Amino acid sequence: MLTLSNSQLTVQLLDPSSPGEYALQGSRFCWGGYVWQVEDSAGGLLSGPEYPHATPDPFNGQGLPEAFRCRSQKTGDPLTMHGSRGFVIGAGDVEVADNGEVRLLAPARWSYAASPGALEFTCEQRFADWHTVLDRRIVLQDRSLTSCTRLRNLGTAELPVHWFPHPFFPLVEGRTNAAVPIGYGVDDNPVFSCSNGRLEQRCAFPPGDPGHFQPLTATPVPLAGTVAHPRLRGIRMRCDYVPAAVPVWANHRTFSIEPYLHTALPPGGRREWRVRYDFLSPS
């Protein structure tokens, strides 16, 4: 593991160059800048679908992973694929099996360096007419953790980008609630309600239940919200882009809110964005 720390928090990140940690990373999440856990003096502050299992299925993960999709989540249309082969930005070359499983054929090669209060990661990938350079910077300041991403398209083809953070927040007595922007809502469903800036989970899940995935309806504003936490006054999450979609998901161990960024980079184009997490101190 790689570590960032100060007097208040310790951040553990997976090492994208460590063969011993390859089994934790898989084809779904971006390897560089993968925050595995954030701790204070009382222990871990994040969860996961299988938490506290030490070696969860890499598709499930834990902590604060982020992901670039090779196919559209909504339609299944290919993004960075030609036929059954393609690449996942930040993860590596992949193949889609007949059952839809995305299999990692070769991991992307990452380099990283430490600077005061930060870790910086760089990855260059080529596939067909695509050529990408991905830079990730994870910054710890006081009780705030900021994930900064810069993506460049050096290839000759337009690069479609579907990216999302997938934070795994712990539940409070089996459920979650969060403050979200006014104007966010949700269609009728058995689990989540959302109105007047408050997202609530109406029922808890038993162990082994697959949980529930639910898109929110949202006004065109960046996500800024505070998720309840069993030991803190909450975890505040803020992104600096307007999400194309905002699904939420929960099972009996964790809750996630996933503000998607959809864009396309022309040859020579670039895009930068940030997500910040503030771990509010206990009352």
C-alpha positions in Angstrom: 0.0 0.0 0.0 1.0 3.6 -0.6 0.2 6.1 2.2 -0.6 9.8 2.7 -0.9 11.0 6.3 -1.1 14.0 8.5 -2.1 14.6 12.2 -5.7 13.8 11.5 -6.1 11.3 8.7 -4.2 8.4 7.1 -5.0 7.5 3.5 -4.1 4.1 2.1 -3.9 3.7 -1.7 -3.3 0.6 -3.8 0.1 0.5 -5.5 -0.5 0.2 -9.2 3.0 -1.1 -9.8 2.9 -3.8 -7.1 2.2 -7.3 -8.5 1.1 -8.3 -5.0 -1.8 -5.9 -5.2 -2.9 -6.7 -8.8 -5.5 -9.1 -7.5 -7.3 -6.3 -5.7 -7.7 -4.1 -8.8 -9.2 -6.0 -11.8 -10.6 -4.4 -14.9 -13.3 -2.1 -13.5 -11.6 0.6 -11.4 -8.8 3.0 -12.3 -5.5 1.6 -10.8 -3.7 4.9 -10.2 -5.0 6.9 -7.3 -7.2 4.1 -6.0 -8.0 5.1 -2.4 -8.5 1.9 -0.4 -9.2 3.3 3.0 -9.1 6.5 5.0 -8.5 6.2 8.7 -8.6 8.5 11.8 -7.4 7.6 15.3 -10.5 5.4 15.8 -10.1 3.3 12.6 -11.4 3.1 9.0 -13.9 5.6 7.8 -15.0 3.9 4.5 -16.7 0.7 3.6 -17.4 -1.5 0.6 -19.9 -4.2 -0.7 -17.9 -6.9 1.1 -16.3 -4.8 3.9 -14.4 -5.7 6.1 -13.2 -8.6 3.9 -9.5 -8.1 3.3 -9.6 -9.3 -0.3 -13.0 -8.4 -1.8 -13.8 -9.3 -5.4 -12.0 -6.5 -7.5 -15.3 -5.7 -9.3 -16.8 -4.8 -5.9 -13.8 -3.0 -4.4 -13.9 -0.7 -1.4 -12.9 2.8 -0.4 -13.0 5.6 -3.0 -12.4 3.9 -6.4 -13.0 5.7 -9.7 -13.8 4.2 -13.1 -13.8 4.8 -16.8 -16.2 2.7 -18.7 -15.4 0.9 -22.0 -19.2 0.5 -22.7 -22.1 2.7 -21.9 -23.8 1.9 -18.6 -27.2 2.8 -20.0 -27.1 1.3 -23.5 -24.2 -1.1 -23.5 -22.8 0.5 -26.7 -19.1 0.3 -27.1 -17.0 3.3 -26.1 -13.3 2.3 -26.1 -13.9 -1.1 -27.8 -13.5 -2.6 -31.3 -15.6 -5.8 -31.3 -14.8 -7.8 -28.2 -11.4 -6.1 -27.6 -10.7 -2.7 -26.2 -9.2 -0.9 -23.2 -10.4 0.6 -20.0 -8.7 3.9 -19.4 -6.5 3.6 -16.3 -7.0 -0.2 -16.0 -5.6 -1.8 -19.2 -6.4 -3.8 -22.3 -9.6 -5.9 -21.9 -11.8 -8.4 -23.6 -15.6 -8.7 -23.2 -16.7 -12.3 -22.8 -19.9 -13.8 -24.3 -21.5 -13.4 -20.8 -20.7 -9.7 -20.7 -17.8 -10.0 -18.2 -15.0 -7.6 -18.9 -11.7 -9.5 -18.5 -8.3 -7.8 -18.1 -5.8 -9.0 -20.6 -2.9 -6.7 -19.7 -2.8 -4.0 -17.0 -1.9 -0.5 -17.8 1.6 0.6 -16.7 1.6 3.4 -14.1 4.4 5.5 -12.7 3.9 7.6 -9.5 5.8 10.1 -7.4 5.2 11.7 -4.0 5.1 15.4 -3.3 4.2 17.2 -0.1 0.8 16.1 0.9 0.1 14.4 -2.4 0.7 11.4 -4.6 0.8 11.8 -8.4 0.2 9.0 -10.9 0.6 8.9 -14.7 -0.4 6.3 -17.2 -0.1 6.2 -21.0 -2.1 3.8 -23.1 -2.5 3.0 -26.8 -5.2 0.9 -28.5 -6.2 1.2 -32.2 -6.4 4.9 -33.1 -6.6 5.9 -29.4 -3.7 7.2 -27.4 -4.3 8.5 -23.9 -2.3 10.0 -21.1 -4.0 10.0 -17.7 -2.7 12.0 -14.8 -4.1 11.5 -11.3 -3.3 13.5 -8.2 -4.5 12.6 -4.7 -4.1 15.5 -2.2 -4.6 15.3 1.6 -5.0 18.6 3.5 -6.3 18.6 7.1 -9.5 16.5 6.9 -10.0 16.9 3.2 -9.1 14.5 0.4 -9.2 15.8 -3.2 -9.0 13.6 -6.3 -7.8 15.5 -9.4 -7.9 13.9 -12.8 -6.5 15.1 -16.2 -7.0 13.2 -19.4 -5.4 13.9 -22.7 -6.2 12.5 -26.1 -3.0 12.1 -28.2 -4.6 9.8 -30.7 -6.1 10.4 -34.1 -9.7 9.4 -33.2 -12.2 11.1 -30.9 -12.1 9.6 -27.4 -15.5 9.0 -25.7 -15.3 9.4 -21.9 -17.7 7.9 -19.4 -16.2 8.3 -15.9 -17.6 8.2 -12.4 -16.4 8.1 -8.8 -17.8 5.1 -6.8 -17.3 6.1 -3.2 -18.3 3.4 -0.6 -19.7 5.1 2.5 -20.6 3.2 5.6 -24.2 2.9 6.8 -25.8 4.1 10.0 -27.7 1.3 11.6 -28.1 -0.4 8.2 -29.3 2.7 6.3 -28.1 5.9 4.8 -29.3 9.5 4.4 -27.7 12.4 2.7 -28.1 16.1 2.0 -28.1 16.7 -1.8 -28.8 19.7 -4.0 -32.3 21.1 -4.0 -33.9 19.8 -7.2 -32.5 16.3 -7.0 -35.3 13.7 -6.9 -36.1 10.1 -7.6 -38.8 8.1 -9.4 -41.0 5.8 -7.4 -39.0 2.8 -6.1 -39.0 0.5 -3.0 -35.8 1.8 -1.3 -34.9 5.5 -1.8 -36.8 8.7 -1.4 -35.4 12.1 -2.3 -37.1 15.5 -2.0 -36.3 19.0 -0.6 -32.6 18.3 -0.6 -32.8 15.1 1.5 -32.0 11.6 0.2 -33.2 8.8 2.5 -33.1 5.0 2.5 -36.4 3.6 3.7 -35.4 0.0 4.3 -32.3 -2.0 5.3 -31.0 -5.0 3.4 -30.4 -8.4 4.9 -26.9 -10.0 4.5 -26.5 -11.5 1.0 -29.1 -9.3 -0.6 -27.7 -7.8 -3.9 -28.9 -4.4 -2.9 -30.7 -1.7 -5.0 -29.4 0.5 -7.8 -31.5 3.7 -8.5 -30.9 6.6 -10.8 -31.7 10.0 -9.3 -33.4 12.8 -11.3 -31.2 15.9 -11.0 -31.1 19.5 -12.0 -28.0 20.6 -14.0 -25.8 21.5 -11.1 -22.6 19.9 -9.7 -23.2 17.4 -6.9 -22.5 18.8 -3.5 -23.8 16.7 -0.6 -23.1 15.4 2.9 -23.6 11.7 3.6 -24.3 10.5 7.1 -21.6 8.5 9.0 -21.7 6.4 12.1 -18.8 8.2 13.8 -18.4 11.5 12.1 -20.7 14.5 11.5 -20.7 13.2 7.9 -18.6 13.0 4.8 -19.1 15.9 2.4 -18.6 15.1 -1.3 -18.3 17.8 -3.9 -17.5 17.6 -7.7 -16.7 20.4 -10.0 -18.6 19.3 -13.1 -22.3 18.9 -13.9 -23.1 15.2 -13.8 -24.7 13.5 -16.8 -26.4 11.0 -14.5 -26.4 10.4 -10.7 -27.3 6.8 -9.7 -27.2 5.6 -6.1 -26.7 2.1 -4.8 -26.7 0.3 -1.4 -26.5 -3.1 0.0 -26.3 -4.3 3.6 -22.8 -3.0 4.1 -22.4 0.3 2.1 -23.9 3.1 0.2 -22.6 4.9 -3.0 -23.6 7.9 -5.0 -22.0 8.0 -8.5 -22.0 11.4 -10.4 -21.2 10.4 -14.0 -19.1 12.6 -16.2 -19.8 12.2 -20.0 -17.7 13.9 -22.6 -15.7 13.3 -25.7 -12.2 14.5 -26.4 -11.2 15.4 -30.0 -7.6 14.6 -31.1 -5.3 16.8 -29.1 -8.1 17.6 -26.6 -7.9 17.4 -22.8 -10.2 17.6 -19.8 -9.6 18.1 -16.0 -12.0 17.6 -13.1 -12.0 17.1 -9.3 -13.9 15.4 -6.6 -13.3 16.5 -2.9 -14.2 14.6 0.2 -14.3 16.4 3.6 -14.3 14.0 6.6 -16.2 16.1 9.1 -14.8 15.7 12.6 -16.9 14.0 15.3 -19.4 16.1 17.2 
